[in-house]
């Protein structure tokens, strides 16, 4: 059974998978079974440099970001469209907008469109600050790579000693609030992302 049929899924569940699999060598399988622990790896040690952006190279400016945010907020006040709401703060703004008259909402939206700086008084004026933060955060990140299938021949060859290793099965159990509930699918792009070498 690959999909979950749990009628009461955990609010942390981010997929419909019941099982995940990890291809390992025989030695690693023995260690995992003995210690009941898994190693979460640093993205900086991944064998593909495109798996994680080591330093941000953003294709837009701070002004572009602030303008986009102002336009999104203006649309929120104009339409009250709940599909625009993705963050708790936006939900609060939507409730606030709902208590306003249509004329007041239109005035707020017009102000946001005419002066985007109103939307972000505490904005980051330089993305250099964001890059510094990202450079500090990346070394602390950890990831656990899993598969949705135990029958992938290249995975057996590459990670499980040419088919002589093992595949460990993990169940995403809702009532245990398992970390596997929050697994996210890796999305590969046709165009490789821009990456940059971390500053010395």
C-alpha positions as CSV (number, residue, x, y, z in Angstrom):
1,X,0.0,0.0,0.0
2,X,1.5,3.3,-1.1
3,X,-1.1,5.8,-0.3
4,X,-2.6,6.6,3.1
5,X,-6.3,6.0,3.9
6,X,-6.2,7.5,7.4
7,X,-9.5,9.3,8.1
8,X,-7.8,11.5,10.7
9,X,-4.5,12.7,9.1
10,X,-2.1,14.7,11.2
11,X,-2.1,18.5,10.4
12,X,1.6,18.1,9.8
13,X,1.0,15.6,6.9
14,X,2.2,17.1,3.6
15,X,1.7,14.2,1.2
16,X,-0.4,11.0,0.7
17,X,2.4,8.5,1.0
18,X,2.3,5.8,3.7
19,X,5.8,4.4,3.2
20,X,9.2,5.8,2.3
21,X,12.4,3.9,1.5
22,X,16.1,4.4,2.0
23,X,18.8,2.6,0.0
24,X,21.8,1.8,2.1
25,X,24.9,-0.5,2.2
26,X,24.9,-3.6,4.4
27,X,27.1,-1.9,7.0
28,X,24.9,1.1,7.2
29,X,21.8,-1.1,7.5
30,X,23.4,-2.9,10.5
31,X,24.2,0.5,12.2
32,X,20.7,1.8,11.7
33,X,19.2,-1.4,13.0
34,X,21.5,-1.4,16.1
35,X,21.2,2.2,17.0
36,X,17.7,2.9,15.6
37,X,19.1,6.2,14.3
38,X,19.4,7.8,10.9
39,X,22.1,10.3,9.8
40,X,20.8,13.6,8.5
41,X,23.3,15.0,6.1
42,X,24.5,18.5,5.5
43,X,23.4,19.8,2.1
44,X,27.0,21.1,1.7
45,X,28.1,17.5,1.4
46,X,25.7,16.5,-1.3
47,X,27.3,15.1,-4.5
48,X,25.3,17.4,-6.7
49,X,26.1,21.1,-6.3
50,X,22.7,22.0,-7.7
51,X,20.9,20.2,-4.9
52,X,21.2,23.3,-2.6
53,X,22.0,26.9,-3.4
54,X,25.0,27.7,-1.3
55,X,24.7,31.4,-1.7
56,X,21.7,33.4,-3.0
57,X,21.8,35.0,-6.4
58,X,18.4,36.6,-6.6
59,X,17.0,37.6,-10.1
60,X,15.2,40.6,-8.6
61,X,16.0,43.7,-6.6
62,X,14.7,44.8,-3.2
63,X,12.5,47.4,-5.0
64,X,11.0,44.6,-7.2
65,X,10.2,42.6,-4.1
66,X,8.5,45.5,-2.3
67,X,6.5,46.4,-5.4
68,X,5.2,42.8,-5.7
69,X,4.3,42.7,-2.0
70,X,2.4,46.0,-2.2
71,X,0.5,44.8,-5.3
72,X,-0.4,41.5,-3.5
73,X,-1.6,43.4,-0.4
74,X,-3.6,45.8,-2.6
75,X,-5.3,42.9,-4.3
76,X,-6.1,41.5,-0.9
77,X,-7.8,44.7,0.2
78,X,-9.6,45.1,-3.1
79,X,-11.1,41.6,-3.5
80,X,-10.9,39.9,-0.1
81,X,-10.0,36.8,-2.1
82,X,-9.0,34.1,0.5
83,X,-6.9,32.3,-2.2
84,X,-4.4,35.1,-1.9
85,X,-3.9,34.2,1.8
86,X,-0.9,32.0,2.5
87,X,0.4,33.4,5.7
88,X,-1.1,34.0,9.2
89,X,-0.4,37.7,8.9
90,X,-2.3,37.8,5.6
91,X,-5.3,36.1,7.2
92,X,-5.3,38.8,9.9
93,X,-5.2,41.5,7.2
94,X,-8.1,39.8,5.4
95,X,-10.2,39.9,8.6
96,X,-9.2,43.5,9.1
97,X,-10.2,44.3,5.5
98,X,-13.5,42.6,5.9
99,X,-14.4,45.0,8.7
100,X,-13.8,48.0,6.5
101,X,-16.2,49.7,4.1
102,X,-15.6,49.1,0.4
103,X,-14.6,52.8,0.0
104,X,-12.0,52.4,2.8
105,X,-10.6,49.2,1.3
106,X,-10.3,50.9,-2.1
107,X,-8.4,53.9,-0.5
108,X,-5.9,51.5,1.2
109,X,-5.4,49.6,-2.1
110,X,-4.8,52.8,-4.0
111,X,-2.3,54.0,-1.5
112,X,-0.4,50.7,-1.7
113,X,-0.3,50.8,-5.4
114,X,0.8,54.5,-5.5
115,X,3.5,54.1,-2.8
116,X,4.8,50.5,-2.4
117,X,7.0,51.7,0.5
118,X,3.9,51.9,2.7
119,X,3.7,48.1,2.6
120,X,7.2,47.4,3.9
121,X,8.4,50.2,6.2
122,X,11.0,47.8,7.6
123,X,12.1,46.3,4.3
124,X,15.6,45.0,3.6
125,X,17.1,47.8,1.5
126,X,20.0,45.5,0.6
127,X,19.9,41.9,-0.2
128,X,23.4,41.6,1.0
129,X,21.9,41.2,4.5
130,X,19.8,38.3,3.3
131,X,22.8,36.7,1.6
132,X,24.8,36.9,4.9
133,X,22.0,35.3,6.8
134,X,21.7,32.5,4.2
135,X,25.4,31.9,4.3
136,X,25.1,31.4,8.1
137,X,22.0,29.2,7.9
138,X,23.1,26.7,5.2
139,X,25.8,25.0,7.2
140,X,23.2,24.2,9.9
141,X,20.7,22.7,7.6
142,X,20.2,18.9,7.6
143,X,18.4,16.7,5.1
144,X,17.3,13.0,4.9
145,X,16.9,11.7,1.4
146,X,14.3,9.0,0.9
147,X,12.6,7.3,-2.0
148,X,8.9,6.5,-2.8
149,X,9.9,3.1,-4.2
150,X,12.1,0.2,-3.3
151,X,12.4,-1.0,-6.9
152,X,14.6,1.6,-8.5
153,X,17.5,-0.2,-10.1
154,X,19.9,2.8,-10.3
155,X,19.3,3.5,-6.6
156,X,20.1,-0.1,-5.8
157,X,23.3,0.2,-7.8
158,X,24.5,3.5,-6.5
159,X,23.5,3.5,-2.9
160,X,23.1,-0.2,-2.0
161,X,26.3,-1.7,-3.1
162,X,25.2,-2.8,-6.6
163,X,22.2,-4.6,-5.2
164,X,24.0,-6.3,-2.3
165,X,22.9,-3.8,0.3
166,X,19.4,-3.2,1.7
167,X,16.4,-0.9,1.5
168,X,14.9,0.3,4.8
169,X,11.2,1.0,4.9
170,X,9.7,3.8,7.0
171,X,6.1,4.4,7.7
172,X,4.6,7.9,8.0
173,X,2.4,7.3,11.1
174,X,0.0,10.1,11.8
175,X,-0.7,9.5,15.5
176,X,3.0,9.4,16.2
177,X,3.5,12.8,14.6
178,X,6.3,11.2,12.6
179,X,8.8,13.5,10.9
180,X,8.2,11.4,7.7
181,X,4.8,13.2,7.5
182,X,6.6,16.4,6.5
183,X,8.6,14.8,3.6
184,X,8.6,16.9,0.5
185,X,9.1,15.7,-3.1
186,X,12.3,16.9,-4.8
187,X,11.4,19.0,-7.9
188,X,13.9,18.9,-10.7
189,X,14.0,21.7,-13.2
190,X,14.9,21.7,-16.8
191,X,17.1,24.8,-16.3
192,X,19.7,24.4,-13.6
193,X,19.4,27.2,-10.9
194,X,22.1,29.9,-10.6
195,X,24.5,29.1,-7.8
196,X,27.4,31.0,-6.3
197,X,30.4,30.0,-4.4
198,X,30.2,31.0,-0.7
199,X,32.3,34.0,0.2
200,X,35.7,33.2,1.8
